[in-house]
Amino acid sequence: MAVSPLALIGARAVQGVGAAILAPSVLSILAATFAEGDDRSRALAWYSMVAGAGASLGLVLGGIFAGLLSWRIGFLINVPIGIVLWLLAGRVIPESTRQTAPLDLFGAITSTLGMVALVYGIVRSADHGWDDAGTLASLACAGLLLLAFIRYEATAKAPLLPLSLFRDATRSSAYVSRMLFIGPAVAFFYFGTQLMQDVLGYTPVQAGLGFLPMTVVTFMVALALPRITARTGSAPVLAVAFLAMAAGLFWLASAGPQASYWSDLALPMAVIGVGNGGALAPLTSFGVYRVPEKDHGAASGLVNVAHQLGGSIGLGIFVVVFAAAATPTSPTGSLPQQIGAVFYSASFLCAIGLVLTLLFIQPAERRARSALSSSTP
């Protein structure tokens, strides 16, 4: 119902409040319902399939709605779905055990303002440069606020973010790796749309349908994931997903004004679909790996924080890369090389995620599976 950009952004902020509550609640319920191991891995695989494939399908439907009907339908379609799920949740999902703890208001305020200042400073640098007073002031405020947040959380009786969650190298690597995956994924969606519409001249409908190869492969991989992880473990799947994501983005970076859809867009998108369908479930599973029951909610929230920050900070960084790659004499004519620079950078971040997986996540899972097999009669 928005009648202005301000109303649209304000409504998105309200939607963000709901997402901040909903996402960690879902993960916390899954972690509490399914014991760690194959059962939880299967449950998280289904959860991640819906998340990853839903985002991909949203691009296709969004393009169709915007081109044939109205962009407003893309928002409106969620309302009846949300109402049905709201009614079903109270009847189907059993109530969890309540825990009483004081609200960490100081932690909530400092962490939120700190992250907002960080993202704003990064995005502002694209237009004003890193030596701009506003950019430096925003980044300085972010540093001070986040430092105050961490110091307070270390001594708080009921911390919003128990710092003990970071003592496990596997979990910490999963949080960082999630950010390294989500940032490139958001860049692919955002700049991939610009590539098809602004460089190749596709209509919104054509651009929406253009994402179908990635969407279809995402569904296929996500559906097969429970069976694959049961045989190989989650870490090898995650490594392949990062490799596929890096390769697909690197391939897509070479697409220019004369690009052929099937060879220059569809095939690299299919490779990206392998990564998109295979990464989220293992990253979620390792994000709540060996977490005590009392910290399930906090760990689930941290998974969601890593997800949102990866998208926000990642897109902010890629906006800076996009602006830096522009040719001053021809800012519009340099659009293909700007998008290419973004995809090359995104591919590099996925390569870092692959390294973290191989160094910290895969050895831990290998030790856990070895210990399990040796203890089984």
C-alpha positions in Angstrom: 0.0 0.0 0.0 3.1 2.3 0.0 2.5 5.6 -1.8 6.1 6.9 -1.4 9.6 5.6 -1.1 9.7 6.6 2.5 6.6 4.5 3.3 8.0 1.6 1.4 11.3 1.7 3.3 9.5 2.2 6.6 7.3 -0.9 5.9 10.4 -2.9 5.1 11.9 -1.9 8.5 8.7 -3.2 10.2 9.0 -6.4 8.1 12.6 -6.6 9.3 11.5 -6.7 13.0 9.3 -9.7 12.2 12.1 -11.4 10.3 14.5 -10.8 13.2 12.1 -12.6 15.5 10.9 -15.3 13.1 14.2 -16.7 11.7 16.0 -17.5 15.0 12.8 -18.8 16.5 12.5 -21.3 13.6 16.1 -22.5 14.0 15.8 -22.7 17.7 12.7 -24.9 17.5 14.4 -27.2 15.0 17.5 -27.4 17.2 15.4 -28.3 20.2 13.2 -30.7 18.4 15.8 -32.8 16.5 18.8 -34.3 18.2 22.2 -33.4 16.8 23.2 -35.8 14.0 21.4 -37.2 11.0 17.9 -36.2 12.1 18.9 -32.5 12.7 20.9 -32.5 9.5 17.8 -33.6 7.5 15.6 -31.1 9.2 18.0 -28.3 8.5 18.4 -29.4 5.0 14.6 -29.1 4.4 14.7 -25.7 6.2 17.6 -24.5 4.0 15.9 -25.8 0.8 12.9 -23.7 1.5 15.1 -20.7 2.3 17.4 -20.9 -0.7 14.9 -22.1 -3.2 12.3 -19.6 -1.9 14.6 -16.7 -2.5 15.4 -18.0 -6.0 11.8 -18.6 -6.9 11.0 -15.1 -5.5 13.2 -13.6 -8.2 11.3 -15.4 -11.0 7.9 -14.6 -9.6 8.9 -11.0 -8.8 9.9 -10.4 -12.4 6.7 -11.9 -13.7 4.6 -9.9 -11.2 6.4 -6.6 -12.0 6.3 -7.1 -15.7 2.8 -8.4 -16.2 0.8 -7.2 -13.1 2.4 -4.9 -10.5 5.4 -4.9 -8.2 3.0 -4.6 -5.3 1.8 -8.2 -5.9 5.3 -9.3 -4.9 4.7 -8.0 -1.4 1.0 -8.7 -1.2 1.4 -12.4 -1.9 3.1 -12.9 1.4 0.1 -11.7 3.4 -2.3 -14.6 3.0 0.6 -17.1 3.4 1.7 -15.4 6.6 -1.8 -15.5 8.0 -2.2 -19.2 7.3 1.2 -20.0 8.9 0.3 -17.8 11.9 -2.9 -19.8 12.5 -1.2 -23.2 12.0 1.8 -22.5 14.2 -0.3 -22.2 17.4 -2.0 -25.5 16.6 0.9 -27.6 15.3 4.1 -26.5 17.1 4.2 -27.4 20.8 5.2 -24.6 23.2 8.8 -24.7 24.4 10.0 -24.4 28.0 10.0 -20.8 29.1 13.2 -19.2 30.5 13.1 -16.0 32.5 16.0 -13.6 32.0 16.3 -9.8 32.0 16.2 -8.0 28.6 19.7 -7.0 27.4 18.6 -3.6 26.2 22.1 -2.1 26.2 23.4 -4.9 24.0 20.4 -4.7 21.7 20.9 -0.9 21.2 24.6 -0.8 20.8 24.8 -3.8 18.5 22.0 -2.5 16.2 23.3 1.1 16.0 26.9 -0.2 15.6 25.9 -2.4 12.6 23.8 0.4 11.0 26.7 2.8 11.3 29.1 0.2 9.8 26.9 -0.5 6.8 26.2 3.2 6.3 29.9 4.1 6.4 30.8 1.4 3.8 28.0 2.5 1.4 28.7 6.2 1.9 32.3 5.6 0.9 31.2 4.7 -2.6 30.0 8.2 -3.3 32.2 10.3 -1.0 35.4 8.3 -0.6 37.2 6.8 2.4 38.6 10.1 3.5 35.2 11.8 3.7 34.4 13.2 7.2 31.0 11.5 7.3 32.4 8.2 6.2 35.1 8.3 8.9 32.7 9.5 11.6 30.3 6.7 10.8 33.0 4.0 10.8 34.4 5.4 14.1 31.0 5.3 15.7 30.5 1.8 14.5 33.8 0.7 16.1 33.1 2.4 19.4 29.5 1.0 19.6 30.5 -2.5 18.7 33.5 -2.4 21.1 31.1 -1.3 23.9 28.7 -4.1 22.9 31.4 -6.8 23.2 32.7 -5.5 26.5 29.3 -5.4 28.0 28.4 -8.9 26.7 31.5 -10.3 28.4 30.2 -9.4 31.8 26.4 -9.4 31.4 24.4 -11.8 33.5 22.0 -12.6 30.6 23.9 -11.5 27.5 22.1 -11.0 24.2 25.1 -12.7 22.6 27.0 -15.3 24.8 30.6 -14.9 23.7 31.2 -18.5 24.6 29.6 -19.4 21.3 32.8 -18.2 19.6 35.0 -20.5 21.6 34.3 -23.4 19.2 36.4 -22.9 16.0 34.0 -24.9 13.9 31.0 -22.7 14.8 33.0 -19.4 14.4 34.2 -20.5 11.0 30.5 -21.4 10.1 29.4 -17.8 11.0 32.1 -16.2 9.0 31.6 -18.6 6.1 27.9 -17.8 6.1 28.7 -14.1 5.7 31.2 -15.0 2.9 28.5 -17.0 1.1 25.5 -14.7 1.6 27.3 -11.5 0.5 28.2 -13.0 -3.0 24.7 -14.5 -3.2 23.0 -11.2 -2.7 25.4 -9.6 -5.1 24.5 -12.2 -7.7 20.8 -11.5 -7.3 21.2 -7.7 -7.3 23.7 -7.2 -10.0 22.5 -10.2 -12.0 19.2 -8.3 -12.5 21.1 -5.2 -13.6 23.2 -7.3 -16.0 20.1 -8.7 -17.7 18.0 -5.6 -17.8 20.5 -2.7 -18.1 23.2 -4.4 -20.1 21.4 -7.0 -22.2 18.1 -5.1 -22.4 15.8 -7.8 -21.0 12.3 -6.9 -19.8 11.4 -7.6 -16.1 9.6 -10.8 -17.1 12.6 -12.0 -19.2 15.0 -11.2 -16.3 12.8 -13.0 -13.8 12.6 -16.1 -16.1 16.4 -15.7 -16.7 17.1 -16.9 -13.2 15.2 -20.2 -13.8 18.4 -22.3 -14.4 19.7 -21.3 -10.9 16.3 -21.8 -9.3 15.7 -25.3 -10.8 19.2 -26.5 -9.9 18.9 -25.1 -6.4 15.7 -27.1 -5.9 17.2 -30.3 -7.3 20.4 -30.1 -5.1 18.5 -29.1 -2.0 16.1 -32.1 -2.4 19.0 -34.5 -2.8 21.0 -32.9 0.1 19.7 -35.1 3.0 20.8 -38.3 1.1 24.1 -36.8 0.0 25.1 -35.6 3.5 24.1 -38.9 5.1 26.8 -40.6 2.9 29.5 -37.9 2.8 28.9 -35.6 5.7 28.0 -31.9 5.6 31.5 -30.5 5.3 32.4 -32.0 1.8 29.1 -30.8 0.5 29.8 -27.3 1.8 33.2 -27.3 0.2 31.7 -28.3 -3.2 29.1 -25.6 -2.7 31.7 -22.9 -2.2 33.7 -24.1 -5.1 30.6 -24.1 -7.4 29.6 -20.7 -6.2 33.1 -19.3 -6.9 33.3 -20.9 -10.3 29.9 -19.8 -11.4 30.5 -16.2 -10.3 33.9 -16.1 -12.0 32.3 -17.5 -15.2 29.4 -15.0 -15.1 31.8 -12.1 -14.6 32.9 -12.3 -18.3 29.3 -11.8 -19.6 29.1 -8.5 -21.6 26.7 -6.7 -24.0 27.1 -9.4 -26.6 26.6 -12.3 -24.2 24.6 -15.4 -25.2 22.0 -16.3 -22.7 22.6 -20.1 -22.7 26.4 -20.2 -22.7 27.2 -17.0 -20.8 24.3 -16.8 -18.3 22.3 -20.0 -18.0 25.2 -22.4 -17.6 27.1 -20.3 -14.9 23.7 -19.8 -13.2 23.2 -23.5 -13.1 26.7 -23.9 -11.5 25.7 -21.1 -9.0 22.5 -23.1 -8.3 24.7 -26.0 -7.1 26.3 -23.7 -4.6 23.1 -22.1 -3.6 21.3 -25.4 -3.0 24.2 -27.0 -1.2 25.6 -24.4 1.2 22.8 -23.2 3.5 22.0 -26.4 5.2 25.6 -27.3 6.2 26.3 -23.7 7.2 23.2 -23.7 9.4 24.0 -27.1 10.9 27.6 -26.1 11.8 26.2 -22.7 13.2 24.4 -24.6 16.0 27.1 -27.3 16.3 27.6 -28.6 19.8 25.6 -25.8 21.4 24.2 -26.3 24.9 20.4 -26.4 25.0 20.2 -23.1 27.0 22.0 -21.3 24.2 20.0 -22.7 21.3 18.1 -19.5 20.9 21.3 -17.3 21.0 23.1 -19.6 18.5 20.1 -19.5 16.2 20.0 -15.8 16.4 23.7 -15.6 15.7 23.2 -17.7 12.5 20.5 -15.2 11.4 22.8 -12.2 12.3 25.6 -13.7 10.2 23.1 -14.2 7.4 21.7 -10.6 7.5 25.1 -9.0 8.0 26.6 -11.0 5.2 24.0 -9.6 2.9 24.1 -6.0 4.2 27.9 -5.6 4.6 28.6 -7.7 1.5 26.3 -5.6 -0.7 27.8 -2.5 0.8 31.3 -3.6 -0.1 30.2 -4.6 -3.6 28.6 -1.2 -4.2 32.0 0.3 -3.4 33.7 -2.2 -5.9 31.0 -1.3 -8.4 31.6 2.4 -8.1 35.4 2.0 -8.1 35.3 0.1 -11.4 33.5 2.9 -13.3 35.3 4.7 -16.1 35.1 8.4 -15.2 34.7 9.5 -18.9 31.9 7.0 -19.5 30.1 6.0 -16.3 27.1 4.3 -18.1 29.3 2.6 -20.8 31.4 1.0 -18.1 28.4 -0.9 -16.6 29.5 -4.3 -17.9 33.0 -4.0 -16.5 31.6 -2.7 -13.2 29.3 -5.7 -12.8 32.2 -8.0 -13.9 34.4 -6.5 -11.1 31.6 -7.2 -8.6 31.3 -10.9 -9.7 35.1 -11.4 -9.7 35.2 -10.0 -6.1 32.3 -12.2 -5.0 34.1 -15.2 -6.5 37.1 -14.4 -4.4 35.1 -14.2 -1.2 33.6 -17.6 -1.9 37.2 -18.9 -2.4 38.0 -17.7 1.1 34.9 -19.5 2.4 36.2 -22.7 0.8 39.5 -22.3 2.5 37.8 -21.8 5.9 35.7 -24.9 5.3 38.8 -27.1 4.5 40.9 -25.8 7.3 38.4 -25.6 10.2 35.0 -27.2 9.5 35.9 -30.4 7.6 38.6 -31.6 10.0 36.2 -31.2 13.0 33.4 -33.2 11.2 35.9 -35.8 10.2 37.0 -36.2 13.9 33.3 -36.3 15.1 32.3 -39.0 12.6 35.5 -41.0 13.4 34.7 -40.9 17.1 31.1 -41.9 16.4 32.0 -44.9 14.3 34.6 -46.1 16.8 32.1 -45.9 19.6 29.4 -47.8 17.7 29.5 -51.6 18.4 
